[in-house]
Amino acid sequence: MGSDHEDIEHVVAAGATGTIEIIEVLRAQGTAFHVAIPVDDTNERHIINVFDERDGPITNFLEAL
């Protein structure tokens, strides 16, 4: 669940396909992965979900295709 750039709330099913847009190292949270998840059929509208080391291993959330 998340809001897009127009602050419209979207619910995305578990297992949805996303693209890692940014990987950064944050001081307190460790490595963070910013994942863009499309919320429409055109792939023009996305939500961004950020997973960091405080959430647990990234492999708990992402799987390579």
mmCIF file of the N, C-alpha and C atoms, coordinates in Angstrom:
data_MODEL
# 
_entry.id   MODEL 
# 
loop_
_atom_site.group_PDB 
_atom_site.id 
_atom_site.type_symbol 
_atom_site.label_atom_id 
_atom_site.label_alt_id 
_atom_site.label_comp_id 
_atom_site.label_asym_id 
_atom_site.label_entity_id 
_atom_site.label_seq_id 
_atom_site.pdbx_PDB_ins_code 
_atom_site.Cartn_x 
_atom_site.Cartn_y 
_atom_site.Cartn_z 
_atom_site.occupancy 
_atom_site.B_iso_or_equiv 
_atom_site.pdbx_formal_charge 
_atom_site.auth_seq_id 
_atom_site.auth_comp_id 
_atom_site.auth_asym_id 
_atom_site.auth_atom_id 
_atom_site.pdbx_PDB_model_num 
ATOM 1   N N  . MET A 1 1  ? 0.850  -1.165  0.000   1.00 0.00 ? 1  MET A N  1 
ATOM 2   C CA . MET A 1 1  ? 0.000  0.000   0.000   1.00 0.00 ? 1  MET A CA 1 
ATOM 3   C C  . MET A 1 1  ? 0.896  1.228   0.000   1.00 0.00 ? 1  MET A C  1 
ATOM 4   N N  . GLY A 1 2  ? 0.499  2.229   -0.755  1.00 0.00 ? 2  GLY A N  1 
ATOM 5   C CA . GLY A 1 2  ? 1.263  3.462   -0.782  1.00 0.00 ? 2  GLY A CA 1 
ATOM 6   C C  . GLY A 1 2  ? 0.594  4.494   -1.661  1.00 0.00 ? 2  GLY A C  1 
ATOM 7   N N  . SER A 1 3  ? 1.107  5.706   -1.620  1.00 0.00 ? 3  SER A N  1 
ATOM 8   C CA . SER A 1 3  ? 0.563  6.813   -2.402  1.00 0.00 ? 3  SER A CA 1 
ATOM 9   C C  . SER A 1 3  ? 1.475  7.112   -3.576  1.00 0.00 ? 3  SER A C  1 
ATOM 10  N N  . ASP A 1 4  ? 0.868  7.471   -4.715  1.00 0.00 ? 4  ASP A N  1 
ATOM 11  C CA . ASP A 1 4  ? 1.662  7.847   -5.876  1.00 0.00 ? 4  ASP A CA 1 
ATOM 12  C C  . ASP A 1 4  ? 2.001  9.342   -5.813  1.00 0.00 ? 4  ASP A C  1 
ATOM 13  N N  . HIS A 1 5  ? 2.551  9.877   -6.899  1.00 0.00 ? 5  HIS A N  1 
ATOM 14  C CA . HIS A 1 5  ? 3.002  11.272  -6.916  1.00 0.00 ? 5  HIS A CA 1 
ATOM 15  C C  . HIS A 1 5  ? 1.860  12.278  -6.785  1.00 0.00 ? 5  HIS A C  1 
ATOM 16  N N  . GLU A 1 6  ? 0.613  11.844  -6.994  1.00 0.00 ? 6  GLU A N  1 
ATOM 17  C CA . GLU A 1 6  ? -0.536 12.732  -6.817  1.00 0.00 ? 6  GLU A CA 1 
ATOM 18  C C  . GLU A 1 6  ? -1.248 12.473  -5.491  1.00 0.00 ? 6  GLU A C  1 
ATOM 19  N N  . ASP A 1 7  ? -0.588 11.723  -4.606  1.00 0.00 ? 7  ASP A N  1 
ATOM 20  C CA . ASP A 1 7  ? -1.099 11.388  -3.276  1.00 0.00 ? 7  ASP A CA 1 
ATOM 21  C C  . ASP A 1 7  ? -2.376 10.545  -3.334  1.00 0.00 ? 7  ASP A C  1 
ATOM 22  N N  . ILE A 1 8  ? -2.506 9.736   -4.396  1.00 0.00 ? 8  ILE A N  1 
ATOM 23  C CA . ILE A 1 8  ? -3.609 8.784   -4.506  1.00 0.00 ? 8  ILE A CA 1 
ATOM 24  C C  . ILE A 1 8  ? -3.134 7.464   -3.914  1.00 0.00 ? 8  ILE A C  1 
ATOM 25  N N  . GLU A 1 9  ? -3.895 6.931   -2.965  1.00 0.00 ? 9  GLU A N  1 
ATOM 26  C CA . GLU A 1 9  ? -3.530 5.699   -2.263  1.00 0.00 ? 9  GLU A CA 1 
ATOM 27  C C  . GLU A 1 9  ? -3.808 4.474   -3.141  1.00 0.00 ? 9  GLU A C  1 
ATOM 28  N N  . HIS A 1 10 ? -2.862 3.552   -3.200  1.00 0.00 ? 10 HIS A N  1 
ATOM 29  C CA . HIS A 1 10 ? -3.003 2.319   -3.974  1.00 0.00 ? 10 HIS A CA 1 
ATOM 30  C C  . HIS A 1 10 ? -2.663 1.123   -3.089  1.00 0.00 ? 10 HIS A C  1 
ATOM 31  N N  . VAL A 1 11 ? -3.355 0.009   -3.320  1.00 0.00 ? 11 VAL A N  1 
ATOM 32  C CA . VAL A 1 11 ? -3.055 -1.249  -2.652  1.00 0.00 ? 11 VAL A CA 1 
ATOM 33  C C  . VAL A 1 11 ? -2.519 -2.202  -3.718  1.00 0.00 ? 11 VAL A C  1 
ATOM 34  N N  . VAL A 1 12 ? -1.352 -2.770  -3.476  1.00 0.00 ? 12 VAL A N  1 
ATOM 35  C CA . VAL A 1 12 ? -0.707 -3.667  -4.431  1.00 0.00 ? 12 VAL A CA 1 
ATOM 36  C C  . VAL A 1 12 ? -0.602 -5.043  -3.786  1.00 0.00 ? 12 VAL A C  1 
ATOM 37  N N  . ALA A 1 13 ? -0.956 -6.064  -4.546  1.00 0.00 ? 13 ALA A N  1 
ATOM 38  C CA . ALA A 1 13 ? -0.912 -7.433  -4.028  1.00 0.00 ? 13 ALA A CA 1 
ATOM 39  C C  . ALA A 1 13 ? 0.525  -7.887  -3.780  1.00 0.00 ? 13 ALA A C  1 
ATOM 40  N N  . ALA A 1 14 ? 0.698  -8.735  -2.784  1.00 0.00 ? 14 ALA A N  1 
ATOM 41  C CA . ALA A 1 14 ? 2.015  -9.337  -2.542  1.00 0.00 ? 14 ALA A CA 1 
ATOM 42  C C  . ALA A 1 14 ? 2.450  -10.073 -3.803  1.00 0.00 ? 14 ALA A C  1 
ATOM 43  N N  . GLY A 1 15 ? 3.721  -9.985  -4.123  1.00 0.00 ? 15 GLY A N  1 
ATOM 44  C CA . GLY A 1 15 ? 4.243  -10.643 -5.312  1.00 0.00 ? 15 GLY A CA 1 
ATOM 45  C C  . GLY A 1 15 ? 4.232  -9.760  -6.547  1.00 0.00 ? 15 GLY A C  1 
ATOM 46  N N  . ALA A 1 16 ? 3.801  -8.495  -6.401  1.00 0.00 ? 16 ALA A N  1 
ATOM 47  C CA . ALA A 1 16 ? 3.785  -7.574  -7.537  1.00 0.00 ? 16 ALA A CA 1 
ATOM 48  C C  . ALA A 1 16 ? 5.209  -7.338  -8.032  1.00 0.00 ? 16 ALA A C  1 
ATOM 49  N N  . THR A 1 17 ? 5.335  -7.089  -9.325  1.00 0.00 ? 17 THR A N  1 
ATOM 50  C CA . THR A 1 17 ? 6.638  -6.825  -9.928  1.00 0.00 ? 17 THR A CA 1 
ATOM 51  C C  . THR A 1 17 ? 7.008  -5.363  -9.726  1.00 0.00 ? 17 THR A C  1 
ATOM 52  N N  . GLY A 1 18 ? 8.267  -5.131  -9.374  1.00 0.00 ? 18 GLY A N  1 
ATOM 53  C CA . GLY A 1 18 ? 8.775  -3.777  -9.205  1.00 0.00 ? 18 GLY A CA 1 
ATOM 54  C C  . GLY A 1 18 ? 10.187 -3.674  -9.749  1.00 0.00 ? 18 GLY A C  1 
ATOM 55  N N  . THR A 1 19 ? 10.700 -2.460  -9.792  1.00 0.00 ? 19 THR A N  1 
ATOM 56  C CA . THR A 1 19 ? 12.046 -2.197  -10.282 1.00 0.00 ? 19 THR A CA 1 
ATOM 57  C C  . THR A 1 19 ? 12.824 -1.452  -9.211  1.00 0.00 ? 19 THR A C  1 
ATOM 58  N N  . ILE A 1 20 ? 14.029 -1.929  -8.899  1.00 0.00 ? 20 ILE A N  1 
ATOM 59  C CA . ILE A 1 20 ? 14.882 -1.200  -7.956  1.00 0.00 ? 20 ILE A CA 1 
ATOM 60  C C  . ILE A 1 20 ? 15.359 0.062   -8.654  1.00 0.00 ? 20 ILE A C  1 
ATOM 61  N N  . GLU A 1 21 ? 14.983 1.211   -8.129  1.00 0.00 ? 21 GLU A N  1 
ATOM 62  C CA . GLU A 1 21 ? 15.339 2.500   -8.713  1.00 0.00 ? 21 GLU A CA 1 
ATOM 63  C C  . GLU A 1 21 ? 16.603 3.082   -8.092  1.00 0.00 ? 21 GLU A C  1 
ATOM 64  N N  . ILE A 1 22 ? 16.761 2.896   -6.773  1.00 0.00 ? 22 ILE A N  1 
ATOM 65  C CA . ILE A 1 22 ? 17.897 3.484   -6.049  1.00 0.00 ? 22 ILE A CA 1 
ATOM 66  C C  . ILE A 1 22 ? 18.358 2.492   -4.990  1.00 0.00 ? 22 ILE A C  1 
ATOM 67  N N  . ILE A 1 23 ? 19.658 2.380   -4.839  1.00 0.00 ? 23 ILE A N  1 
ATOM 68  C CA . ILE A 1 23 ? 20.250 1.669   -3.701  1.00 0.00 ? 23 ILE A CA 1 
ATOM 69  C C  . ILE A 1 23 ? 21.163 2.681   -3.029  1.00 0.00 ? 23 ILE A C  1 
ATOM 70  N N  . GLU A 1 24 ? 20.958 2.901   -1.728  1.00 0.00 ? 24 GLU A N  1 
ATOM 71  C CA . GLU A 1 24 ? 21.792 3.869   -1.014  1.00 0.00 ? 24 GLU A CA 1 
ATOM 72  C C  . GLU A 1 24 ? 22.128 3.341   0.367   1.00 0.00 ? 24 GLU A C  1 
ATOM 73  N N  . VAL A 1 25 ? 23.209 3.844   0.914   1.00 0.00 ? 25 VAL A N  1 
ATOM 74  C CA . VAL A 1 25 ? 23.607 3.485   2.270   1.00 0.00 ? 25 VAL A CA 1 
ATOM 75  C C  . VAL A 1 25 ? 23.242 4.643   3.183   1.00 0.00 ? 25 VAL A C  1 
ATOM 76  N N  . LEU A 1 26 ? 22.376 4.356   4.152   1.00 0.00 ? 26 LEU A N  1 
ATOM 77  C CA . LEU A 1 26 ? 21.929 5.359   5.108   1.00 0.00 ? 26 LEU A CA 1 
ATOM 78  C C  . LEU A 1 26 ? 22.638 5.120   6.439   1.00 0.00 ? 26 LEU A C  1 
ATOM 79  N N  . ARG A 1 27 ? 22.893 6.157   7.143   1.00 0.00 ? 27 ARG A N  1 
ATOM 80  C CA . ARG A 1 27 ? 23.663 6.048   8.377   1.00 0.00 ? 27 ARG A CA 1 
ATOM 81  C C  . ARG A 1 27 ? 23.024 5.093   9.383   1.00 0.00 ? 27 ARG A C  1 
ATOM 82  N N  . ALA A 1 28 ? 21.795 5.335   9.758   1.00 0.00 ? 28 ALA A N  1 
ATOM 83  C CA . ALA A 1 28 ? 21.155 4.534   10.809  1.00 0.00 ? 28 ALA A CA 1 
ATOM 84  C C  . ALA A 1 28 ? 20.494 3.262   10.279  1.00 0.00 ? 28 ALA A C  1 
ATOM 85  N N  . GLN A 1 29 ? 19.956 3.320   9.062   1.00 0.00 ? 29 GLN A N  1 
ATOM 86  C CA . GLN A 1 29 ? 19.176 2.196   8.538   1.00 0.00 ? 29 GLN A CA 1 
ATOM 87  C C  . GLN A 1 29 ? 19.998 1.189   7.739   1.00 0.00 ? 29 GLN A C  1 
ATOM 88  N N  . GLY A 1 30 ? 21.225 1.512   7.410   1.00 0.00 ? 30 GLY A N  1 
ATOM 89  C CA . GLY A 1 30 ? 22.041 0.623   6.580   1.00 0.00 ? 30 GLY A CA 1 
ATOM 90  C C  . GLY A 1 30 ? 21.661 0.776   5.112   1.00 0.00 ? 30 GLY A C  1 
ATOM 91  N N  . THR A 1 31 ? 21.822 -0.282  4.337   1.00 0.00 ? 31 THR A N  1 
ATOM 92  C CA . THR A 1 31 ? 21.515 -0.243  2.912   1.00 0.00 ? 31 THR A CA 1 
ATOM 93  C C  . THR A 1 31 ? 20.006 -0.176  2.707   1.00 0.00 ? 31 THR A C  1 
ATOM 94  N N  . ALA A 1 32 ? 19.575 0.732   1.832   1.00 0.00 ? 32 ALA A N  1 
ATOM 95  C CA . ALA A 1 32 ? 18.150 0.908   1.537   1.00 0.00 ? 32 ALA A CA 1 
ATOM 96  C C  . ALA A 1 32 ? 17.919 0.725   0.043   1.00 0.00 ? 32 ALA A C  1 
ATOM 97  N N  . PHE A 1 33 ? 16.850 0.018   -0.284  1.00 0.00 ? 33 PHE A N  1 
ATOM 98  C CA . PHE A 1 33 ? 16.453 -0.232  -1.670  1.00 0.00 ? 33 PHE A CA 1 
ATOM 99  C C  . PHE A 1 33 ? 15.140 0.493   -1.924  1.00 0.00 ? 33 PHE A C  1 
ATOM 100 N N  . HIS A 1 34 ? 15.113 1.391   -2.910  1.00 0.00 ? 34 HIS A N  1 
ATOM 101 C CA . HIS A 1 34 ? 13.898 2.102   -3.309  1.00 0.00 ? 34 HIS A CA 1 
ATOM 102 C C  . HIS A 1 34 ? 13.317 1.335   -4.494  1.00 0.00 ? 34 HIS A C  1 
ATOM 103 N N  . VAL A 1 35 ? 12.129 0.803   -4.335  1.00 0.00 ? 35 VAL A N  1 
ATOM 104 C CA . VAL A 1 35 ? 11.512 -0.040  -5.357  1.00 0.00 ? 35 VAL A CA 1 
ATOM 105 C C  . VAL A 1 35 ? 10.280 0.659   -5.919  1.00 0.00 ? 35 VAL A C  1 
ATOM 106 N N  . ALA A 1 36 ? 10.259 0.846   -7.249  1.00 0.00 ? 36 ALA A N  1 
ATOM 107 C CA . ALA A 1 36 ? 9.097  1.422   -7.939  1.00 0.00 ? 36 ALA A CA 1 
ATOM 108 C C  . ALA A 1 36 ? 8.175  0.283   -8.346  1.00 0.00 ? 36 ALA A C  1 
ATOM 109 N N  . ILE A 1 37 ? 6.918  0.368   -7.908  1.00 0.00 ? 37 ILE A N  1 
ATOM 110 C CA . ILE A 1 37 ? 5.929  -0.667  -8.193  1.00 0.00 ? 37 ILE A CA 1 
ATOM 111 C C  . ILE A 1 37 ? 4.803  -0.036  -9.012  1.00 0.00 ? 37 ILE A C  1 
ATOM 112 N N  . PRO A 1 38 ? 4.591  -0.498  -10.260 1.00 0.00 ? 38 PRO A N  1 
ATOM 113 C CA . PRO A 1 38 ? 3.524  0.077   -11.079 1.00 0.00 ? 38 PRO A CA 1 
ATOM 114 C C  . PRO A 1 38 ? 2.150  -0.211  -10.480 1.00 0.00 ? 38 PRO A C  1 
ATOM 115 N N  . VAL A 1 39 ? 1.249  0.768   -10.601 1.00 0.00 ? 39 VAL A N  1 
ATOM 116 C CA . VAL A 1 39 ? -0.095 0.599   -10.042 1.00 0.00 ? 39 VAL A CA 1 
ATOM 117 C C  . VAL A 1 39 ? -1.186 0.723   -11.104 1.00 0.00 ? 39 VAL A C  1 
ATOM 118 N N  . ASP A 1 40 ? -0.773 0.827   -12.375 1.00 0.00 ? 40 ASP A N  1 
ATOM 119 C CA . ASP A 1 40 ? -1.758 0.841   -13.464 1.00 0.00 ? 40 ASP A CA 1 
ATOM 120 C C  . ASP A 1 40 ? -1.215 0.058   -14.648 1.00 0.00 ? 40 ASP A C  1 
ATOM 121 N N  . ASP A 1 41 ? -2.067 -0.194  -15.615 1.00 0.00 ? 41 ASP A N  1 
ATOM 122 C CA . ASP A 1 41 ? -1.686 -1.007  -16.770 1.00 0.00 ? 41 ASP A CA 1 
ATOM 123 C C  . ASP A 1 41 ? -0.700 -0.317  -17.698 1.00 0.00 ? 41 ASP A C  1 
ATOM 124 N N  . THR A 1 42 ? -0.597 0.998   -17.636 1.00 0.00 ? 42 THR A N  1 
ATOM 125 C CA . THR A 1 42 ? 0.304  1.730   -18.525 1.00 0.00 ? 42 THR A CA 1 
ATOM 126 C C  . THR A 1 42 ? 1.727  1.806   -17.968 1.00 0.00 ? 42 THR A C  1 
ATOM 127 N N  . ASN A 1 43 ? 1.905  1.414   -16.702 1.00 0.00 ? 43 ASN A N  1 
ATOM 128 C CA . ASN A 1 43 ? 3.193  1.514   -16.006 1.00 0.00 ? 43 ASN A CA 1 
ATOM 129 C C  . ASN A 1 43 ? 3.673  2.954   -15.865 1.00 0.00 ? 43 ASN A C  1 
ATOM 130 N N  . GLU A 1 44 ? 2.779  3.926   -16.006 1.00 0.00 ? 44 GLU A N  1 
ATOM 131 C CA . GLU A 1 44 ? 3.150  5.330   -15.849 1.00 0.00 ? 44 GLU A CA 1 
ATOM 132 C C  . GLU A 1 44 ? 2.966  5.819   -14.422 1.00 0.00 ? 44 GLU A C  1 
ATOM 133 N N  . ARG A 1 45 ? 2.132  5.167   -13.650 1.00 0.00 ? 45 ARG A N  1 
ATOM 134 C CA . ARG A 1 45 ? 1.874  5.564   -12.270 1.00 0.00 ? 45 ARG A CA 1 
ATOM 135 C C  . ARG A 1 45 ? 2.491  4.508   -11.355 1.00 0.00 ? 45 ARG A C  1 
ATOM 136 N N  . HIS A 1 46 ? 3.296  4.955   -10.387 1.00 0.00 ? 46 HIS A N  1 
ATOM 137 C CA . HIS A 1 46 ? 4.014  4.047   -9.487  1.00 0.00 ? 46 HIS A CA 1 
ATOM 138 C C  . HIS A 1 46 ? 3.866  4.495   -8.041  1.00 0.00 ? 46 HIS A C  1 
ATOM 139 N N  . ILE A 1 47 ? 4.097  3.560   -7.152  1.00 0.00 ? 47 ILE A N  1 
ATOM 140 C CA . ILE A 1 47 ? 4.398  3.908   -5.770  1.00 0.00 ? 47 ILE A CA 1 
ATOM 141 C C  . ILE A 1 47 ? 5.853  3.510   -5.548  1.00 0.00 ? 47 ILE A C  1 
ATOM 142 N N  . ILE A 1 48 ? 6.491  4.158   -4.611  1.00 0.00 ? 48 ILE A N  1 
ATOM 143 C CA . ILE A 1 48 ? 7.866  3.824   -4.257  1.00 0.00 ? 48 ILE A CA 1 
ATOM 144 C C  . ILE A 1 48 ? 7.846  3.260   -2.846  1.00 0.00 ? 48 ILE A C  1 
ATOM 145 N N  . ASN A 1 49 ? 8.394  2.071   -2.692  1.00 0.00 ? 49 ASN A N  1 
ATOM 146 C CA . ASN A 1 49 ? 8.506  1.459   -1.375  1.00 0.00 ? 49 ASN A CA 1 
ATOM 147 C C  . ASN A 1 49 ? 9.988  1.344   -1.055  1.00 0.00 ? 49 ASN A C  1 
ATOM 148 N N  . VAL A 1 50 ? 10.366 1.706   0.159   1.00 0.00 ? 50 VAL A N  1 
ATOM 149 C CA . VAL A 1 50 ? 11.768 1.667   0.574   1.00 0.00 ? 50 VAL A CA 1 
ATOM 150 C C  . VAL A 1 50 ? 11.935 0.569   1.613   1.00 0.00 ? 50 VAL A C  1 
ATOM 151 N N  . PHE A 1 51 ? 12.851 -0.339  1.330   1.00 0.00 ? 51 PHE A N  1 
ATOM 152 C CA . PHE A 1 51 ? 13.196 -1.424  2.252   1.00 0.00 ? 51 PHE A CA 1 
ATOM 153 C C  . PHE A 1 51 ? 14.614 -1.179  2.732   1.00 0.00 ? 51 PHE A C  1 
ATOM 154 N N  . ASP A 1 52 ? 14.819 -1.163  4.054   1.00 0.00 ? 52 ASP A N  1 
ATOM 155 C CA . ASP A 1 52 ? 16.178 -0.998  4.570   1.00 0.00 ? 52 ASP A CA 1 
ATOM 156 C C  . ASP A 1 52 ? 16.515 -2.131  5.529   1.00 0.00 ? 52 ASP A C  1 
ATOM 157 N N  . GLU A 1 53 ? 17.738 -2.130  6.012   1.00 0.00 ? 53 GLU A N  1 
ATOM 158 C CA . GLU A 1 53 ? 18.213 -3.236  6.846   1.00 0.00 ? 53 GLU A CA 1 
ATOM 159 C C  . GLU A 1 53 ? 17.443 -3.370  8.155   1.00 0.00 ? 53 GLU A C  1 
ATOM 160 N N  . ARG A 1 54 ? 16.804 -2.318  8.611   1.00 0.00 ? 54 ARG A N  1 
ATOM 161 C CA . ARG A 1 54 ? 15.979 -2.425  9.819   1.00 0.00 ? 54 ARG A CA 1 
ATOM 162 C C  . ARG A 1 54 ? 14.748 -3.303  9.574   1.00 0.00 ? 54 ARG A C  1 
ATOM 163 N N  . ASP A 1 55 ? 14.333 -3.418  8.313   1.00 0.00 ? 55 ASP A N  1 
ATOM 164 C CA . ASP A 1 55 ? 13.188 -4.275  7.960   1.00 0.00 ? 55 ASP A CA 1 
ATOM 165 C C  . ASP A 1 55 ? 13.571 -5.751  7.951   1.00 0.00 ? 55 ASP A C  1 
ATOM 166 N N  . GLY A 1 56 ? 14.860 -6.033  7.897   1.00 0.00 ? 56 GLY A N  1 
ATOM 167 C CA . GLY A 1 56 ? 15.349 -7.406  7.791   1.00 0.00 ? 56 GLY A CA 1 
ATOM 168 C C  . GLY A 1 56 ? 16.066 -7.589  6.459   1.00 0.00 ? 56 GLY A C  1 
ATOM 169 N N  . PRO A 1 57 ? 16.504 -8.796  6.177   1.00 0.00 ? 57 PRO A N  1 
ATOM 170 C CA . PRO A 1 57 ? 17.211 -9.046  4.914   1.00 0.00 ? 57 PRO A CA 1 
ATOM 171 C C  . PRO A 1 57 ? 16.332 -8.706  3.704   1.00 0.00 ? 57 PRO A C  1 
ATOM 172 N N  . ILE A 1 58 ? 16.942 -8.080  2.698   1.00 0.00 ? 58 ILE A N  1 
ATOM 173 C CA . ILE A 1 58 ? 16.195 -7.676  1.509   1.00 0.00 ? 58 ILE A CA 1 
ATOM 174 C C  . ILE A 1 58 ? 15.560 -8.882  0.825   1.00 0.00 ? 58 ILE A C  1 
ATOM 175 N N  . THR A 1 59 ? 16.155 -10.048 0.972   1.00 0.00 ? 59 THR A N  1 
ATOM 176 C CA . THR A 1 59 ? 15.599 -11.261 0.351   1.00 0.00 ? 59 THR A CA 1 
ATOM 177 C C  . THR A 1 59 ? 14.267 -11.675 0.985   1.00 0.00 ? 59 THR A C  1 
ATOM 178 N N  . ASN A 1 60 ? 13.914 -11.085 2.132   1.00 0.00 ? 60 ASN A N  1 
ATOM 179 C CA . ASN A 1 60 ? 12.581 -11.317 2.694   1.00 0.00 ? 60 ASN A CA 1 
ATOM 180 C C  . ASN A 1 60 ? 11.500 -10.624 1.888   1.00 0.00 ? 60 ASN A C  1 
ATOM 181 N N  . PHE A 1 61 ? 11.896 -9.634  1.073   1.00 0.00 ? 61 PHE A N  1 
ATOM 182 C CA . PHE A 1 61 ? 10.934 -8.791  0.370   1.00 0.00 ? 61 PHE A CA 1 
ATOM 183 C C  . PHE A 1 61 ? 11.050 -8.858  -1.147  1.00 0.00 ? 61 PHE A C  1 
ATOM 184 N N  . LEU A 1 62 ? 12.260 -9.086  -1.653  1.00 0.00 ? 62 LEU A N  1 
ATOM 185 C CA . LEU A 1 62 ? 12.490 -9.057  -3.094  1.00 0.00 ? 62 LEU A CA 1 
ATOM 186 C C  . LEU A 1 62 ? 13.019 -10.387 -3.586  1.00 0.00 ? 62 LEU A C  1 
ATOM 187 N N  . GLU A 1 63 ? 12.622 -10.713 -4.810  1.00 0.00 ? 63 GLU A N  1 
ATOM 188 C CA . GLU A 1 63 ? 13.101 -11.931 -5.464  1.00 0.00 ? 63 GLU A CA 1 
ATOM 189 C C  . GLU A 1 63 ? 13.487 -11.561 -6.890  1.00 0.00 ? 63 GLU A C  1 
ATOM 190 N N  . ALA A 1 64 ? 14.653 -11.980 -7.326  1.00 0.00 ? 64 ALA A N  1 
ATOM 191 C CA . ALA A 1 64 ? 15.104 -11.692 -8.697  1.00 0.00 ? 64 ALA A CA 1 
ATOM 192 C C  . ALA A 1 64 ? 14.252 -12.459 -9.698  1.00 0.00 ? 64 ALA A C  1 
ATOM 193 N N  . LEU A 1 65 ? 13.975 -11.834 -10.823 1.00 0.00 ? 65 LEU A N  1 
ATOM 194 C CA . LEU A 1 65 ? 13.221 -12.509 -11.899 1.00 0.00 ? 65 LEU A CA 1 
ATOM 195 C C  . LEU A 1 65 ? 14.153 -12.939 -12.992 1.00 0.00 ? 65 LEU A C  1 
# 
